């Protein structure tokens, strides 16, 4: 029987520890819950609660170690209790695959957003830096993933990594399920966007800007964004805006060395409304990442009508479709030429329309229907094993 016809199918979503601040992962679990509840399913979301990890009197570093107590000791009894209620458990982020051994006796699925840190833990170069303990944690995550029966990967690149590192031992199934738009971004009217951005410190009204959205991790390659901006600073009389986490001290030093720091604006921790306005008003969104799991900001920018200049390293081209200009992430000259190309309004309009067309592939209902198929398959496989 199709899952949608099962009476009161109980779906348990295992979400991330909120103090870790993984906004995209929290957005994914929230989106899954909203979509499933809209279809009438009985859904519960559980996550490790910040109990001892919320105490930061001895500093953030010590609090991080206390957080491991919350995540890997105190949460476990709650998980074991809640799984007895569920028909299927969906671990919404592969970083929580350490819990797989405790749910593998019932139908379960793990969403794998990327294996970049896991690969770094194995000694591969993915531009991810790890501490010795971080390497051990990634190997523990890998061990959990290898015990999962069903894995859904955000992109073909991640699926290829999963097939290589995990294989199909024991009947494990690995599928491609692209992410969906988790917010309803659109291109805002100019005055509405400017009104939303009026409180952004350092952002000048009526001045064009390049936009980067993301973290300051090495793989995000913010250094190339700064170098590109420096190379066109005499032609492009605007600003360079970084939304997301703050620049590192080294990145700030680089901006000063390049003579552009006075034109750099940081919008740290901006909300969805501000982000939508930033995309809507940007001259271009530049995304020269060395490695990604999916590249969510690409489709956010496209939804808001912002021209995209992206890394040509997968999965960025798969995510962007025809709606972007692609360059080698370290090729400053090519990236600069792409930005200058967007001074042509016809080219901007073309990319904008291609972007609108591309994001139709990432409608939430399409992603959810694919997950429902995997839920049904997982439940059916478990019933077959049990002889039901």
KENUTOR-212474 format. One line per field, with one value per residue: x, y, z of N, C-alpha, C in turn; residue in one letter. Coordinates in steps of 0.1 Angstrom, whole numbers, always signed. Example, Ala and Ser with C-alpha at 12.3 -4.5 7.8 and 13.67 -1.06 7.14 Angstrom:
BEGIN
n.c1 <- c(+132  +128)
n.c2 <- c(-57  -22)
n.c3 <- c(+78  +71)
ca.c1 <- c(+123  +137)
ca.c2 <- c(-45  -11)
ca.c3 <- c(+78  +71)
c.c1 <- c(+132  +129)
c.c2 <- c(-33  +0)
c.c3 <- c(+78  +79)
aa <- c(A  S)
***
This chain:
BEGIN
n.c1 <- c(+8  +5  +25  +12  -14  -14  -28  -24  +5  +35  +61  +93  +114  +148  +166  +191  +213  +206  +223  +246  +243  +238  +224  +213  +209  +190  +170  +163  +152  +130  +116  +110  +93  +71  +62  +55  +35  +16  +6  -8  +5  +16  +38  +69  +94  +126  +155  +188  +188  +200  +216  +237  +255  +249  +261  +285  +304  +331  +341  +338  +351  +352  +325  +318  +328  +311  +288  +289  +283  +256  +247  +256  +253  +232  +210  +204  +187  +162  +159  +158  +134  +115  +117  +102  +77  +76  +70  +89  +122  +137  +168  +179  +203  +234  +255  +246  +246  +258  +239  +226  +231  +214  +188  +186  +171  +146  +126  +145  +160  +187  +197  +221  +241  +266  +299  +322  +337  +339  +355  +378  +385  +394  +418  +417  +418  +397  +394  +386  +393  +403  +404  +423  +405  +382  +387  +384  +357  +345  +351  +336  +311  +311  +312  +287  +271  +277  +262  +237  +205  +192  +200  +199  +210  +220  +231  +245  +273  +277  +264  +281  +304  +294  +288  +313  +326  +309  +296  +275  +270  +254  +228  +224  +208  +214  +204  +196  +184  +176  +179  +154  +139  +139  +128  +105  +117  +118  +122  +125  +107  +125  +123  +112  +132  +154  +144  +143  +170  +180  +190  +213  +245  +269  +263  +258  +232  +219  +243  +260  +267  +288  +279  +285  +274  +275  +299  +331  +348  +376  +370  +350  +361  +365  +386  +392  +370  +375  +399  +390  +372  +391  +405  +388  +382  +385  +369  +344  +325  +316  +305  +316  +300  +296  +276  +264  +286  +312  +341  +373  +403  +425  +414  +404  +428  +438  +420  +427  +453  +449  +438  +410  +394  +379  +357  +344  +317  +302  +276  +265  +250  +224  +188  +161  +145  +162  +183  +169  +165  +191  +200  +182  +190  +216  +244  +256  +258  +284  +301  +325  +333  +354  +346  +314  +283  +258  +250  +231  +228  +230  +205  +189  +197  +190  +162  +156  +162  +188  +218  +241  +275  +294  +314  +329  +331  +316  +291  +281  +275  +255  +235  +230  +223  +215  +215  +237  +271  +300  +331  +366  +374  +396  +405  +411  +411  +392  +369  +366  +361  +337  +321  +322  +310  +284  +276  +262  +230  +212  +225  +223  +195  +190  +203  +189  +163  +169  +177  +152  +138  +153  +150  +126  +129  +134  +112  +95  +75  +82  +106  +96  +78  +96  +110  +89  +85  +108  +105  +83  +95  +115  +100  +85  +106  +115  +93  +93  +116  +109  +89  +63)
n.c2 <- c(-12  +23  +47  +72  +64  +50  +47  +72  +73  +73  +96  +102  +128  +134  +160  +187  +198  +227  +248  +246  +261  +255  +267  +260  +232  +231  +245  +226  +204  +217  +224  +198  +188  +207  +202  +174  +174  +189  +171  +155  +136  +121  +137  +140  +160  +155  +165  +168  +183  +215  +212  +207  +218  +244  +260  +284  +295  +289  +294  +292  +271  +251  +248  +236  +210  +202  +202  +178  +160  +165  +158  +131  +115  +123  +126  +102  +83  +95  +94  +66  +61  +76  +64  +41  +49  +56  +49  +52  +65  +95  +106  +137  +149  +139  +142  +133  +106  +90  +80  +59  +31  +28  +29  +12  -11  -5  +9  +33  +63  +83  +115  +127  +154  +162  +148  +160  +167  +142  +130  +146  +137  +112  +119  +131  +158  +184  +210  +213  +219  +200  +192  +169  +154  +160  +146  +120  +121  +123  +99  +83  +91  +82  +54  +51  +58  +37  +17  +23  +17  +30  +58  +92  +114  +148  +157  +148  +146  +142  +118  +102  +103  +90  +64  +55  +56  +41  +20  -7  -26  -52  -47  -20  +10  +38  +70  +97  +127  +158  +189  +212  +245  +263  +286  +312  +330  +360  +384  +415  +446  +476  +497  +485  +466  +483  +496  +474  +470  +493  +494  +481  +481  +502  +497  +513  +533  +531  +523  +500  +465  +436  +403  +379  +349  +330  +310  +316  +295  +278  +264  +279  +300  +328  +345  +346  +361  +386  +392  +393  +414  +435  +435  +447  +471  +497  +498  +490  +507  +502  +483  +455  +428  +407  +382  +363  +344  +363  +378  +363  +371  +369  +372  +398  +412  +406  +421  +446  +448  +447  +471  +476  +475  +495  +494  +471  +453  +438  +417  +401  +371  +376  +378  +360  +379  +401  +389  +381  +407  +415  +398  +406  +432  +430  +434  +412  +377  +361  +330  +313  +286  +260  +235  +219  +207  +209  +236  +256  +285  +293  +287  +302  +328  +328  +326  +351  +367  +374  +377  +350  +341  +314  +288  +263  +237  +206  +201  +225  +234  +215  +222  +249  +248  +261  +286  +304  +318  +301  +295  +287  +283  +295  +312  +343  +362  +352  +352  +379  +389  +377  +391  +417  +412  +411  +437  +443  +448  +431  +406  +402  +401  +378  +358  +360  +351  +325  +315  +317  +297  +275  +271  +259  +232  +227  +226  +224  +204  +185  +174  +164  +144  +126  +118  +106  +84  +70  +66  +48  +27  +19  +12  -9  -27  -33  -46  -68  -81  -88  -106  -98)
n.c3 <- c(+0  -8  +9  +14  +18  +41  +73  +95  +95  +112  +115  +125  +128  +131  +142  +141  +167  +182  +193  +177  +155  +128  +103  +77  +79  +100  +87  +67  +81  +93  +70  +60  +80  +78  +52  +53  +73  +61  +43  +59  +76  +107  +126  +143  +157  +169  +188  +201  +233  +246  +274  +295  +278  +274  +292  +294  +309  +313  +289  +252  +240  +260  +264  +240  +243  +264  +251  +236  +255  +258  +232  +227  +249  +268  +251  +240  +256  +252  +224  +221  +234  +218  +193  +195  +191  +164  +129  +110  +110  +102  +98  +96  +89  +79  +97  +121  +119  +137  +153  +140  +146  +167  +157  +136  +137  +130  +102  +85  +74  +61  +54  +34  +32  +24  +20  +27  +50  +61  +42  +45  +70  +63  +52  +27  +4  +8  +14  +40  +73  +101  +136  +156  +172  +157  +134  +143  +151  +125  +114  +130  +123  +97  +102  +112  +90  +73  +84  +78  +62  +41  +22  +13  -10  -15  -40  -72  -70  -43  -40  -56  -40  -18  -27  -33  -8  +8  -5  -15  +4  +22  +12  +12  +2  -20  -28  -51  -41  -47  -29  -18  -24  +5  +14  +3  -18  -38  -65  -52  -53  -60  -41  -19  -13  -7  +16  +34  +37  +48  +74  +74  +84  +70  +44  +14  +0  -33  -44  -63  -57  -51  -41  -16  -1  +28  +48  +64  +59  +46  +22  +11  -1  +1  -2  -29  -38  -27  -40  -67  -66  -59  -83  -101  -91  -100  -122  -113  -95  -67  -39  -18  -5  +22  +34  +61  +80  +98  +84  +85  +106  +89  +64  +66  +68  +43  +27  +35  +26  -2  -6  -4  +18  +29  +13  +18  +31  +59  +67  +91  +102  +91  +87  +70  +55  +52  +37  +14  +3  +0  -21  -41  -47  -55  -77  -87  -77  -63  -62  -56  -47  -35  -28  -23  -10  -20  -26  -18  -16  -43  -57  -41  -48  -75  -73  -64  -85  -90  -108  -113  -106  -106  -91  -111  -103  -95  -70  -81  -109  -115  -97  -104  -131  -163  -155  -147  -148  -152  -136  -131  -96  -86  -106  -110  -131  -149  -133  -128  -154  -158  -140  -150  -174  -167  -167  -189  -197  -212  -210  -182  -180  -194  -179  -156  -163  -171  -146  -131  -145  -139  -111  -108  -107  -81  -64  -33  -30  -49  -39  -15  -23  -35  -12  +2  -14  -8  +19  +18  +5  +23  +45  +34  +28  +53  +63  +47  +54  +80  +75  +72)
ca.c1 <- c(+0  +13  +27  +2  -27  -13  -35  -15  +20  +43  +74  +102  +126  +159  +172  +204  +215  +204  +234  +257  +240  +238  +211  +208  +204  +177  +159  +159  +143  +118  +109  +105  +82  +60  +57  +49  +23  +7  +1  -15  +13  +19  +53  +75  +109  +134  +169  +195  +185  +211  +214  +250  +263  +245  +270  +297  +312  +345  +345  +331  +358  +347  +310  +317  +329  +299  +277  +290  +275  +242  +244  +259  +249  +219  +200  +202  +175  +151  +158  +153  +120  +107  +117  +92  +64  +77  +70  +101  +130  +145  +179  +179  +216  +244  +264  +239  +246  +262  +227  +221  +231  +203  +175  +186  +162  +133  +128  +151  +167  +197  +200  +236  +242  +279  +308  +335  +344  +343  +367  +389  +389  +402  +430  +415  +418  +384  +395  +380  +403  +398  +412  +425  +392  +373  +389  +378  +343  +341  +352  +325  +300  +313  +308  +272  +265  +279  +252  +223  +200  +188  +207  +195  +221  +216  +236  +252  +286  +277  +261  +293  +312  +287  +289  +327  +330  +300  +292  +261  +271  +242  +216  +222  +204  +218  +196  +197  +172  +181  +173  +143  +139  +133  +122  +99  +124  +114  +129  +117  +107  +136  +121  +110  +145  +162  +138  +148  +185  +184  +196  +226  +256  +280  +258  +254  +221  +221  +256  +260  +276  +289  +275  +288  +266  +281  +308  +344  +356  +385  +364  +341  +370  +362  +398  +390  +360  +382  +408  +382  +368  +402  +409  +379  +377  +385  +358  +332  +324  +306  +310  +317  +292  +297  +265  +267  +296  +321  +354  +384  +413  +434  +406  +404  +441  +439  +412  +435  +465  +444  +433  +396  +387  +369  +345  +339  +306  +298  +262  +266  +238  +212  +176  +157  +141  +174  +190  +161  +167  +205  +200  +174  +196  +230  +249  +259  +261  +296  +301  +337  +336  +363  +338  +301  +275  +247  +250  +218  +227  +228  +191  +183  +200  +182  +148  +155  +165  +202  +227  +250  +288  +296  +324  +326  +333  +304  +278  +275  +269  +243  +225  +227  +217  +219  +213  +249  +283  +309  +346  +375  +373  +409  +409  +407  +408  +379  +358  +364  +355  +323  +314  +321  +300  +270  +272  +253  +216  +207  +230  +217  +181  +191  +207  +177  +152  +174  +176  +138  +134  +161  +145  +114  +133  +136  +100  +94  +66  +89  +115  +89  +73  +107  +112  +78  +88  +119  +99  +76  +105  +122  +90  +82  +118  +116  +82  +97  +126  +103  +80  +49)
ca.c2 <- c(+0  +35  +53  +82  +58  +43  +54  +78  +69  +81  +99  +108  +135  +137  +173  +191  +205  +241  +257  +245  +271  +250  +272  +253  +219  +234  +248  +214  +196  +224  +222  +184  +187  +214  +195  +162  +177  +194  +160  +147  +126  +124  +140  +145  +163  +155  +169  +169  +196  +221  +210  +211  +225  +258  +267  +289  +303  +286  +297  +285  +258  +241  +245  +227  +197  +199  +199  +164  +152  +167  +151  +117  +108  +127  +125  +88  +77  +102  +88  +52  +61  +81  +55  +31  +55  +59  +39  +54  +75  +102  +114  +148  +154  +128  +143  +126  +92  +82  +74  +49  +18  +27  +29  +3  -22  -1  +16  +46  +70  +93  +125  +130  +167  +162  +140  +167  +166  +128  +127  +152  +128  +101  +124  +136  +173  +189  +223  +213  +217  +193  +189  +154  +149  +162  +135  +108  +122  +121  +84  +77  +94  +73  +41  +51  +58  +24  +8  +28  +9  +39  +71  +101  +124  +161  +160  +136  +146  +136  +104  +95  +101  +79  +51  +51  +54  +33  +9  -13  -38  -55  -42  -5  +18  +52  +76  +111  +136  +172  +198  +221  +259  +263  +299  +317  +342  +365  +396  +425  +459  +483  +505  +475  +460  +493  +498  +464  +471  +506  +493  +473  +491  +503  +495  +526  +533  +535  +519  +486  +457  +422  +396  +365  +344  +317  +311  +320  +283  +278  +259  +289  +307  +343  +352  +349  +371  +398  +395  +397  +428  +443  +436  +455  +482  +510  +498  +487  +517  +498  +476  +440  +425  +393  +379  +350  +346  +374  +375  +360  +381  +369  +378  +413  +416  +406  +432  +459  +447  +449  +484  +476  +472  +506  +492  +458  +454  +425  +416  +389  +366  +383  +370  +357  +391  +409  +381  +383  +420  +416  +391  +413  +444  +428  +434  +398  +368  +354  +318  +305  +275  +248  +223  +221  +195  +212  +250  +262  +300  +295  +288  +314  +340  +327  +329  +365  +374  +378  +369  +341  +337  +302  +278  +252  +224  +200  +201  +238  +234  +207  +230  +261  +245  +271  +300  +309  +318  +292  +298  +280  +291  +303  +320  +356  +370  +348  +356  +393  +391  +374  +402  +428  +408  +414  +451  +443  +445  +420  +394  +401  +396  +364  +349  +360  +342  +311  +312  +314  +284  +264  +268  +251  +218  +225  +229  +215  +193  +175  +168  +157  +132  +117  +112  +97  +71  +63  +61  +36  +16  +15  +5  -22  -36  -38  -56  -80  -88  -93  -115  -92)
ca.c3 <- c(+0  -8  +22  +16  +22  +54  +84  +106  +95  +122  +110  +135  +122  +140  +137  +147  +180  +178  +196  +167  +146  +114  +98  +66  +84  +107  +77  +60  +90  +94  +57  +59  +89  +73  +40  +57  +81  +51  +37  +69  +83  +121  +125  +155  +155  +181  +187  +215  +240  +252  +289  +301  +268  +274  +302  +287  +319  +311  +275  +242  +238  +270  +262  +229  +249  +272  +241  +232  +265  +254  +219  +225  +261  +274  +241  +236  +261  +245  +211  +222  +237  +207  +182  +197  +186  +150  +118  +103  +115  +92  +103  +86  +86  +81  +109  +132  +116  +149  +160  +132  +153  +177  +150  +125  +138  +124  +90  +87  +62  +65  +44  +34  +25  +18  +27  +26  +63  +63  +33  +51  +81  +57  +46  +14  +4  +5  +19  +53  +83  +112  +147  +157  +176  +146  +125  +150  +150  +111  +112  +138  +114  +86  +107  +113  +76  +67  +89  +74  +51  +31  +23  +3  -12  -21  -53  -78  -65  -30  -42  -60  -28  -9  -34  -32  +5  +16  -13  -14  +13  +30  +6  +14  -10  -20  -38  -53  -38  -45  -19  -23  -19  +18  +16  -9  -22  -51  -67  -45  -59  -56  -29  -7  -9  +0  +29  +43  +38  +54  +87  +72  +87  +60  +30  +8  -9  -47  -48  -67  -48  -53  -29  -13  +11  +33  +59  +61  +58  +35  +10  +5  -10  +1  -6  -44  -39  -24  -51  -79  -63  -60  -97  -109  -82  -107  -132  -106  -84  -57  -26  -18  +6  +27  +43  +68  +91  +97  +78  +95  +107  +77  +53  +68  +65  +28  +22  +37  +17  -15  -7  -6  +31  +31  +5  +22  +41  +65  +72  +98  +108  +86  +86  +56  +49  +48  +27  +2  -2  -5  -34  -50  -51  -58  -91  -90  -66  -67  -54  -61  -37  -39  -26  -18  -10  -29  -31  -16  -20  -58  -61  -34  -56  -87  -70  -61  -97  -89  -117  -105  -111  -98  -93  -121  -96  -91  -77  -84  -122  -114  -90  -111  -144  -173  -149  -141  -155  -144  -137  -121  -84  -83  -117  -107  -143  -155  -125  -130  -167  -157  -133  -159  -185  -162  -169  -201  -192  -219  -204  -169  -181  -199  -167  -146  -168  -170  -132  -128  -150  -132  -97  -109  -104  -67  -57  -21  -32  -57  -30  -5  -30  -36  +2  +5  -21  -1  +32  +15  +1  +35  +54  +27  +29  +67  +65  +40  +63  +92  +71  +74)
c.c1 <- c(+9  +13  +16  -11  -26  -20  -25  -1  +27  +57  +82  +114  +136  +167  +184  +203  +216  +216  +246  +255  +241  +224  +205  +202  +191  +166  +154  +149  +130  +109  +103  +92  +69  +54  +49  +35  +12  +0  -6  -8  +14  +34  +57  +90  +115  +149  +175  +192  +198  +209  +227  +258  +259  +254  +283  +306  +327  +350  +338  +338  +353  +333  +309  +319  +317  +288  +278  +283  +260  +238  +246  +256  +235  +207  +196  +190  +162  +149  +153  +138  +111  +106  +106  +78  +64  +75  +83  +108  +138  +155  +182  +193  +226  +253  +258  +238  +252  +251  +221  +220  +219  +189  +175  +177  +148  +136  +134  +158  +176  +198  +214  +237  +256  +288  +322  +343  +348  +355  +379  +394  +397  +415  +429  +414  +405  +383  +387  +391  +396  +408  +414  +412  +382  +374  +382  +363  +338  +342  +341  +312  +300  +308  +293  +266  +266  +269  +238  +218  +196  +194  +203  +205  +216  +219  +243  +266  +287  +273  +273  +302  +307  +289  +304  +331  +322  +297  +278  +261  +258  +229  +213  +218  +208  +211  +200  +184  +177  +173  +162  +145  +132  +127  +116  +105  +118  +122  +120  +117  +118  +134  +119  +124  +154  +157  +143  +163  +190  +191  +209  +237  +266  +275  +252  +242  +225  +236  +256  +270  +276  +285  +280  +280  +272  +290  +322  +353  +364  +379  +354  +348  +367  +374  +397  +380  +367  +392  +401  +378  +379  +406  +400  +374  +377  +374  +345  +332  +314  +313  +310  +311  +293  +285  +267  +276  +306  +334  +364  +394  +422  +427  +405  +417  +443  +432  +420  +447  +461  +438  +418  +388  +376  +356  +339  +328  +303  +284  +261  +253  +225  +200  +172  +152  +152  +181  +182  +164  +181  +206  +193  +181  +210  +233  +251  +261  +273  +299  +313  +342  +345  +355  +325  +294  +263  +248  +237  +217  +225  +213  +184  +185  +191  +168  +146  +159  +179  +211  +238  +263  +293  +309  +320  +328  +319  +303  +272  +269  +256  +232  +221  +221  +223  +219  +225  +261  +293  +324  +353  +375  +385  +413  +403  +403  +394  +367  +355  +358  +340  +315  +312  +311  +286  +267  +263  +239  +210  +212  +225  +203  +181  +193  +195  +166  +156  +174  +162  +134  +141  +155  +132  +117  +134  +124  +99  +86  +73  +99  +108  +83  +84  +110  +101  +80  +98  +114  +91  +85  +111  +112  +87  +94  +118  +105  +86  +107  +120  +92  +65  +42)
c.c2 <- c(+12  +41  +64  +77  +51  +52  +59  +73  +79  +83  +107  +114  +138  +149  +176  +198  +220  +250  +256  +255  +267  +254  +264  +239  +221  +237  +236  +206  +203  +223  +208  +183  +194  +207  +182  +164  +182  +183  +150  +137  +131  +125  +145  +149  +163  +159  +169  +183  +201  +221  +215  +219  +240  +267  +271  +297  +301  +287  +288  +271  +247  +238  +235  +212  +192  +195  +184  +155  +153  +158  +136  +109  +111  +125  +111  +81  +83  +96  +73  +51  +65  +72  +44  +36  +55  +46  +40  +66  +81  +110  +125  +154  +142  +130  +137  +111  +83  +75  +62  +35  +17  +27  +19  -9  -18  +6  +30  +50  +81  +102  +129  +143  +168  +153  +147  +166  +151  +124  +134  +143  +116  +106  +129  +152  +178  +204  +224  +210  +210  +192  +174  +148  +150  +150  +122  +109  +119  +106  +77  +79  +84  +58  +40  +50  +44  +14  +12  +19  +18  +53  +79  +112  +136  +163  +148  +135  +139  +121  +96  +92  +90  +66  +46  +48  +43  +20  +4  -25  -40  -49  -27  +1  +32  +59  +91  +118  +150  +180  +207  +235  +258  +276  +304  +330  +347  +378  +407  +438  +467  +490  +496  +470  +471  +496  +487  +465  +484  +505  +485  +483  +490  +502  +508  +525  +537  +532  +504  +478  +442  +415  +382  +361  +331  +320  +315  +307  +284  +274  +269  +299  +322  +351  +355  +360  +385  +402  +399  +411  +438  +445  +445  +468  +495  +510  +497  +496  +513  +492  +461  +436  +410  +391  +365  +352  +357  +369  +372  +371  +381  +375  +393  +419  +417  +418  +445  +459  +451  +463  +486  +475  +483  +504  +478  +460  +440  +426  +402  +384  +372  +373  +368  +370  +400  +402  +382  +396  +421  +409  +400  +426  +442  +429  +420  +390  +360  +342  +309  +294  +265  +235  +226  +207  +196  +226  +257  +277  +302  +296  +299  +327  +340  +331  +344  +374  +379  +370  +362  +339  +326  +295  +267  +238  +219  +200  +215  +239  +226  +215  +242  +259  +255  +285  +306  +310  +311  +295  +289  +289  +299  +312  +334  +364  +366  +352  +371  +396  +388  +385  +413  +425  +411  +429  +453  +439  +433  +407  +392  +395  +381  +354  +349  +351  +327  +306  +309  +301  +273  +261  +260  +236  +216  +229  +219  +203  +181  +167  +159  +144  +122  +110  +103  +83  +63  +58  +48  +24  +10  +7  -9  -32  -41  -49  -69  -88  -95  -104  -111  -92)
c.c3 <- c(+0  +6  +24  +20  +35  +65  +94  +106  +104  +118  +121  +128  +133  +135  +145  +160  +177  +181  +186  +156  +131  +108  +87  +70  +92  +97  +70  +68  +92  +81  +56  +68  +83  +61  +44  +65  +71  +44  +47  +77  +98  +122  +139  +151  +169  +178  +200  +221  +246  +268  +296  +291  +267  +284  +295  +296  +318  +297  +265  +239  +248  +268  +250  +234  +257  +262  +236  +242  +262  +242  +220  +238  +266  +264  +239  +243  +255  +231  +212  +226  +225  +195  +183  +192  +171  +141  +110  +109  +104  +99  +93  +83  +89  +92  +121  +129  +127  +156  +152  +139  +162  +170  +139  +125  +133  +111  +93  +74  +68  +52  +45  +25  +19  +26  +27  +39  +65  +54  +39  +63  +76  +51  +32  +14  -1  +10  +32  +63  +95  +123  +148  +162  +165  +136  +130  +149  +135  +108  +119  +129  +102  +90  +108  +99  +70  +73  +86  +62  +39  +32  +11  +2  -19  -35  -58  -73  -52  -31  -47  -49  -19  -14  -32  -18  +13  +8  -10  -5  +21  +25  +8  +1  -9  -32  -40  -50  -36  -35  -26  -18  -5  +22  +2  -13  -36  -53  -62  -54  -53  -42  -17  -3  -2  +14  +39  +46  +45  +67  +86  +73  +76  +46  +25  -1  -23  -52  -51  -58  -54  -40  -28  +0  +15  +45  +54  +61  +46  +22  +3  -3  -11  -3  -21  -46  -37  -35  -64  -77  -65  -75  -105  -101  -89  -117  -125  -94  -74  -45  -28  -5  +10  +37  +49  +79  +88  +90  +89  +96  +94  +65  +54  +64  +50  +22  +23  +28  +2  -17  -9  +7  +33  +23  +7  +33  +46  +71  +79  +104  +104  +85  +72  +48  +44  +36  +14  -5  -7  -19  -44  -56  -56  -73  -96  -77  -70  -57  -59  -52  -43  -37  -19  -18  -19  -35  -30  -20  -35  -61  -53  -42  -69  -85  -68  -74  -98  -99  -109  -113  -101  -101  -104  -116  -91  -75  -81  -98  -122  -108  -98  -124  -154  -167  -142  -151  -146  -147  -128  -108  -81  -95  -116  -120  -149  -147  -126  -143  -166  -150  -142  -171  -180  -162  -181  -196  -199  -213  -190  -170  -185  -187  -157  -151  -167  -155  -127  -132  -143  -118  -97  -105  -89  -59  -45  -23  -40  -48  -20  -11  -31  -22  +6  -2  -13  +13  +29  +12  +14  +44  +47  +28  +43  +69  +58  +48  +75  +88  +73  +61)
aa <- c(X  X  X  X  X  X  X  X  X  X  X  X  X  X  X  X  X  X  X  X  X  X  X  X  X  X  X  X  X  X  X  X  X  X  X  X  X  X  X  X  X  X  X  X  X  X  X  X  X  X  X  X  X  X  X  X  X  X  X  X  X  X  X  X  X  X  X  X  X  X  X  X  X  X  X  X  X  X  X  X  X  X  X  X  X  X  X  X  X  X  X  X  X  X  X  X  X  X  X  X  X  X  X  X  X  X  X  X  X  X  X  X  X  X  X  X  X  X  X  X  X  X  X  X  X  X  X  X  X  X  X  X  X  X  X  X  X  X  X  X  X  X  X  X  X  X  X  X  X  X  X  X  X  X  X  X  X  X  X  X  X  X  X  X  X  X  X  X  X  X  X  X  X  X  X  X  X  X  X  X  X  X  X  X  X  X  X  X  X  X  X  X  X  X  X  X  X  X  X  X  X  X  X  X  X  X  X  X  X  X  X  X  X  X  X  X  X  X  X  X  X  X  X  X  X  X  X  X  X  X  X  X  X  X  X  X  X  X  X  X  X  X  X  X  X  X  X  X  X  X  X  X  X  X  X  X  X  X  X  X  X  X  X  X  X  X  X  X  X  X  X  X  X  X  X  X  X  X  X  X  X  X  X  X  X  X  X  X  X  X  X  X  X  X  X  X  X  X  X  X  X  X  X  X  X  X  X  X  X  X  X  X  X  X  X  X  X  X  X  X  X  X  X  X  X  X  X  X  X  X  X  X  X  X  X  X  X  X  X  X  X  X  X  X  X  X  X  X  X  X  X  X  X  X  X  X  X  X  X  X  X  X  X  X  X  X  X  X  X  X  X  X  X  X  X  X  X  X  X  X  X  X  X  X  X  X  X  X)
***
